[in-house]
Amino acid sequence: METRETLLLAAAQEFDEHGYAAATLQGIADRLGKTKGALGYHFPSKGSMALSIVERFYSALPGLVETYRAGGSMDVRSLVAMSLEVAGQFRDDVMVRAAVRLQRDADVVDADLPTPYVNWTALTEGALRDAESNGQLVAGLDVAATARVLVAGFFGTQQVATALGHRAELIDWVLDMWRVVLPGVVGDAAGGILDDAAAGIAAIR
């Protein structure tokens, strides 16, 4: 009998390649060399597989955040570094890619998925407010609006890079996004933050 993890991986591959609507239980079973009936032991439906993949994506977020906290809070430097790590995961990890695509397909998924981007926006706004309290942001910056723009830019960059066949270059695309927007967030400090980020991504290239 296939393990739950093996089934989820096959489902993630199917969702990543075809999207939720076009993915089929038969397609998932074929990846495993099994019958559709063999999937039911762990997952009663395609929707339950989708929900498990998305929940796994979000459950990993707190642990990821903790690795970038310094002294109990995040700053812009750690926010940039974390975004590049997540971009590397999106590039390399089919489970992450499937979760993000399923969130985009949420209106046709037969399960109640978490509302997309809310957690990421709250995380980003929190990091920016920590940075604001430390005097790291440009004066008068609208922190809530900036958080929304950064999250939209980050996930939009992933989507566009993938659609245009440039997923392998995703880390560079995200770094380019930061080059454009970061001066408007931290002013003259952007250069040093970006230099550190560029040096730090060598391990995930």
Disulfide bonds with the S-S distance in Angstrom:
none
